[in-house]
Amino acid sequence: MTPYSFARSNRNLKTLAILASVYVALLALVVLFDTAWWIAGLLSLATLPALWDLVQNTGAGMHVDQDAISWFTGNRQGEIALRDIDHFRFDTRWDFSVRVSIVLHSGKRIRLPDESRPAHRDLETLLNQAGIRVERHHFTVF
């Protein structure tokens, strides 16, 4: 198997554009519609995690080779030997997002952080090429 690496940085133009748009919209609410400054301040609290990621330039990614799969996101990281993995489970949620879990031979599930993995179709292709079984479950409630 050819080793595969995926990485992304949170300091990118998309994050900067979204944050700038939100702050401009909040400023417009205060200036044009006389929204109380404390309401705009409260609404801006939702942007703090993205702002923190932008300032700290946190990264996320995944590495797969013939022995193990490892991932990292911010300060968290993990690694599992491929021999311990029974299969990967892809759950399509009601909002059409896909959650990916590693199911071990022991039955334990380990959820991969969304930001550390590539697009689910690319990951599924990679896992199939590596001979790892993938199960898809669509629109499960729990």
Sequence and secondary structure as in RCSB ss.txt:
>XXXX:A:sequence
MTPYSFARSNRNLKTLAILASVYVALLALVVLFDTAWWIAGLLSLATLPALWDLVQNTGAGMHVDQDAISWFTGN
RQGEIALRDIDHFRFDTRWDFSVRVSIVLHSGKRIRLPDESRPAHRDLETLLNQAGIRVERHHFTVF
>XXXX:A:secstr
   EEEEEES SHHHHHHHHHHHHHHHHHHHHH   HHHHHHHHGGGHHHHHHHHHT EEEEEE SSEEEEEETT
EEEEEEGGGEEEEEEEE TTS EEEEEEETTS EEE  GGGS  HHHHHHHHHHTT  EEEEES   
